[in-house]
Structure formats: C-alpha cells, structure tokens
Amino acid sequence: MTTLTDPPKESFRPSMLLSDTRYRSITFQVIALVLLIAAIWYLGSNLAANLRAAGLNISFQFLNNPAGYDINQTLIPYTSQSSNLQAAWVGIINTLLVSFLACITATIFGVIAGVLRLSNNWLVRKLMAGYVEIFRNIPVLIWILIIYTIMTAAMPAPSAFRGDDPASSMMLGSFAFTNRGVYIPGPIWGPGSTIVVATFVASVIGVFAYRRYATKLLYDTGRLLPMLWPSVVILLVPTIVMFFFLGMPIGLDYPALKGFNFRGGIQIGAPLIALWFALSIYTGAFIAENVRAGIQAVSKGQTEAAAALGLRSGRIMNLVVLPQALRVIIPPLISNYLNITKNSSLAILVGYADITATLGGITLNQTGRAIECVVLLMLFYLVISLGISMVMNVYNNATKLKER
Amino acid sequence: MNVADYQEEVKMKKTVIFGALTVAGLAAGAAGAATLDDVKARGKLNCGVTTGLAGFAAPNANGEWEGFDVAVCRAVAAAVLGDKNAVEFVPTTGKTRFTALASGEIDFLARNTTWTFSRDTDLKFDFIGINYYDGQGFMVPKALGVSSAKDLDGATVCIQTGTTTELNLADFFRKNGIEYEPVPVETNAEGQQQYLAGACDTYTTDASGLAATRATFENPDEHVLLPEIISKEPLGPLVRHGDNDWGDITRWVLNALIAAEELGITSANIEEMAGNTNNPEVARLMGTEGTLGEMIGLDAEWAKRAIMAEGNYGEIFAKNIGEETPIGLARGLNAQWTDGGLLYAPPFR
C-alpha cells in the first residue's frame, strides 16, 4: 500500500474499479445505489399497476372541494364551505398548538419531578417516584380518556350557571370553568393598544439587557447587583404607565352566559385542556427520568468541589450540575418531544380537531380518499418530526461539552 | 417493448424478496371476484355490523349478536350456507366500515349505512337495497325547554364522526342561519356519555339510532326527540362493486324478506305455505315452482331458509326495534307499500 504516499503514475483502467482499493468501495456503493433505485422503482410501479387494477386512481383533487363539515376550535378562519385543504390546515395548526403547549408543560413537570426525585426529603422523593411510575406505566390513551371523562363528568355544565340561584358561579366574576371548556376574559384592542404592546416588548428586551449587564459586572468587578426587583420594575412599570397615559386602550371582554353557552372572552375547549394535560403529565414522567439520569451522570466530585468553593446548593444545581447534565438530558428529550407530537394524534378520542381528526378522519371518511389522506398525514408527521429533531439538534450542539 | 409488457416481465422475474414485499400490494387486487365461492369455501359469512347499537346490532347476554341488521346477515348466511349461525360478525366503526368492506375483510356490510351517490360510485360499493328509511333527528333533555331544532342557535352538538350526519348538520345550521359548536365523538357509547354529562346540549344522529340510544337511558322520559328530521337517510346493506353475482344474491335475500311479509309468509306458517299454496308467487319464492334459486346460483329453498332464519321483514322489525321493544319505533315509512309505507319488493318471477 504505497499508494498513500506515492501516487501511481499509471493511467486509470476500468479493471481498477474492482482491483484498486481506492475505487472499490465507490464501485460497490454505486452498484448498491442502482439496485436500490431499481427496487424502489419496481415496487412503485407494481403498486401503481395494482392500484389501477383495483380501480383506485390516486388524485388529490378532493383537497380543493368544500369540506362540508364544521370544526369546533379553529385558530384560522374556517367554515363548512372552506376547502378540505383549509380543514387540513386547521388540523395542522391545532396539532402544532397542542404539541407546543404540551412540550413546554411536560418539560416543566419533568424537570421539577426529576430534580425532586433526588431530594434528601424521603416523602418528596417517594411522592415523585410514585408520580413517575404511575404515569409512565399506564398508556397515554387511558390517561387522555380518564382526564377528559373526569372533566366532563365532574365540572358543571353551562346550564348550572343559569337562574337566580345558580348551582355554580363564575370565579372572580370573570372565569367560568365548565365541562365544555374554560372561559377566560379576552382582550379588546382599542386605538393605541399597539403602543402599549410595543412598550411591553421593549421592557422584556430591557430585562434581558439588564441581566446581561449585571452578570458582566459581576464577572468583571465582583459587584453583585440585585436581580429580582429591578427585573420586575423594568418589566411592568413602563407598560403600566403607558397604559394609563394612553387612557386604557386595552379593555377586557368578559365571558357571559348567553343562550346555551358562554359567549365572549377566550374559550379554551375541554378537549384541548384534556389532551394537553394528559400529554404533559404522561411525557413529564419520562422527562423526569431523563433529568434524574442526567443529574446522576455528573460525578459527585463536581458537586463536592462546588460546595468546597462555598456555593449554596441551589447555585450548585444551576451553575455546575445542570449545565453538565444537559448534554445527557437533551438527546432523549428530543425523542420525548417527538413522542408528544405523535401522541397528539390521539386527539380524536376527545374530539379535538387535530390533523388526524380533520384530514385523516372526517375528510377521509367523507371523500373516501384513504390512500391520499394517509400519505399526506405521513408526510406531515415526518416533516414535523424531522423539523423538531433539527431544532433540538442545533440546541444540543450549542449546549454539549466543547472539547478542544 | 412497451411499459405494460415490461411490467409483466418484471413480475415474472420477481424474486422471493420482492414477492414478499409486494404481497400487500397484490392482496388488494385479489379481493374482487367470486365472493360467493369464497364464502362457501370458508363456510362462514363475514358480516360487518356496528360495534353495538341496541336493537340494530349488539351482542346479547349470552354473547350472541342480535338485532335488525344482524337478522339480515343471518338471512344471507341461511340462504347461502344453509345455516343462520354460520356468520362471523365483525364490529366496525363509522370510520373502518368502508375499508373493511373494500379490503375483503368482510363480505357484506349491514351497519345502518346511508345510501349516497358518492358512496355508491366513488367509493366503489353497491347498495343492495334499503332496509330502513331513516332521517337525522335531534335529542335534547326535556329540561332544556327546546321544542324545535331551529331554537338550537349557539348550542353544542354531539355528533358521531365519519357519518353523513356531519354534513347534514352543517347544511341545516347554515340554511337556517344559526350557529352551533360541534363535538365530534367516535362511537355511539361515547356520544351518549358526553350527552348525559351535559358536555353537549343535544345529540344528533339518525332518528332510529336516537330512539335506540334513549331506550338504554336510566330515565328515557327526561329526553325528547325534536320533531325536525333534517335529512333523508336510506339505510341499507352494501357489498363491493364489481361482483354482481354476490350483489344479486344479497339483494334478493333482502327482497325475499320484504316480499314474504307482503305475501303473508312468516317463520311460523312457512312450512304450511310451502306445502300447499295456490299463489304462484309464493310457490316460486318457496322453490316449489320455477327455478329462481338456480338463476342466482343457489338451491331451490334459498328464500325459504332466509325467511325461516329470523322471520320476514315485519317479524324482524317487531322483534328488534318495533313498538313492543324498548326501542319503540313505529313502522312509519318502513311499512309495506300496501300499508302506506315505502317497502316495495320487485316481483319474484
């Protein structure tokens, strides 16, 4: 094998494709690729031929036809006259909404439970162990049903709020908890409200800037500025001042019982709440175990060294243990987020209109276009899952140990 | 070499691995013709029914399926196989029923399915007749104080997904310019639970289904069916499109049940009627005259066995969903044409 140091003078001959180790692997890879493409082509044409023979013609024309059915919770404009494609978009956005909400709350549940499982307090430790074992060992389908059934059976119906002496009343006069969902006051945007919102956004940026400045000051000079109360002041005071200065441009639309249901305000449907909560609490149990594993993967010496430096236990966790634990926690966290997204397809169980319920459910039933709908569904979940993986991998690369 | 020839050649050359991979693709094409032979070879009729709707199809305390739709399955099994119990009941949901039939998992679907244009044509099925003329209605609690479906503005409506009711509902509310909030449910049991818990103000499905559901409530009197019937729902059994022989057999079994009622043939007097009748149509139906059985590839007594299985149409109706049962449905549109109804079997000759 002198080839590596001494390039051959002889010209290229076709037989070298097999005899020469420099080309052999490429030759085999090309052959494998050609075979693979041929196999896929064969299977594809066979499928197409058989579909034709069975009289099933693949057509996506139905997506432009009116859907004909109504959907209860939509974030984008939709009526029964909208197209099947629009119904699919409603479903996609609902899927993303519940997945996003559930990812956030599952992470919060998981981190709290995971850290508390390592608590020195026996009761707290055992309680968290109980939470993890109970929730991750019962299928999420059962949890969704249990939570939804409890919601519909235990909470009062809107009719219980009716009459002179109602059985139920609204909390603080503005929040209604019913078995059809939770109704909360919604904002009414008056003129000038954009300035208030802009002020608030600027305040949030201001808080980050202040915290960065304080940290820099601490590292540079050792002076420790107070963190909490200035943050709160920066966050709230300018917005409140601007709000009253402009004459209170943002009002509140309170929900009120009109006819059969509450109207006005913002309605968060019972199906969304049940699905969101069930996914969060179920996946939270898995994340708790990841967090525990991550923390335990950090050697005890690190904790002891930090303690020897005089750090308090809260700071040891925040500054020393968690940053190192994250590199263990994040990869399995990605798969948990993917699981949430995929498990959200159980939404139809509780009547939540996600993509599986609209495109893969009602549209599929009404048009009978099973193959097309299922192909689109697969494509959607694939794209979403790969997207989540990509974002999380970027984050993983940013937090993993930088080795030099 | 054109594409079709080339594909043929590729098929012939296919290796074991490719063969195994394409079995799934080929199976769809195979489930087409000669359902009758398949059923006879199997010795059992695979019949798709609901997952459980009292009166129409539900297992009884002994685990035996019974009901209005079940009786049609048993009549077909009796006509074809000579044994009314040679039926494998396959529970299907509103969502799985068409796939089950199209894929060949079931031979015959008797699951209160509405006959519509697109199901008949686009989905490639054949409806073999109508065994129940229905319409979509609303059930509300009496305490709600609603007397007309047009008063339901703003109501929350529980609705089974994957049925024509979804589209009818949207049309009805749009036509009347009123709003509603749909709560989709997967099964009748789920809809019942949601409705009783007050998670929806009204439950809508076919009026017969509502009556059947109400019959199972603890206090049926506290709920009323609103007078509006907002759609035509001709319910009938169906088979796959393309196997006309099988379609004929099932169609005429259903017609035999209907004709038997018109001709006064019941499961009780059938032997007597078959033995001595001077009505030529009865004789042809009973197989003592003519060769009707032969024409559809069965023996002479096919219709006799079908009627003996669960009785004629009237008997089946009375036993499962009639006014004497908890379901308590009147014949209404489902009376014989001679009694002012719509049931009208073509002549047996």
Interface residues (C-beta under 8 A of the other chain):
Chain A: A39 Y42 L43 S45 N46 L47 A49 N50 L51 A53 A54 G55 L56 G68 Y69 D70 I71 N72 S80 Q81 T149 T152 A153 A157 S159 N179 R180 K258 G259 F260 N261 R263 A270 P271 I348 L349 G351 A353 A357 G361 I362 L364 N365 Q366 T367 G368 A370
Chain B: Q7 V10 K11 K14 F18 L21 T22 G25 L26 A28 G29 G32 G94 K95 F98 T99 S118 R119 D122 L123 K124 A143 L144 L152 D153 G154 A155 T156 T161 G162 T163 E166 L167 L169 A170 D171 F173 R174 Y180 E181 P182 V183 P184 V185 E186 Q193 Q194 A197 G198 A199 C200 D201 G242
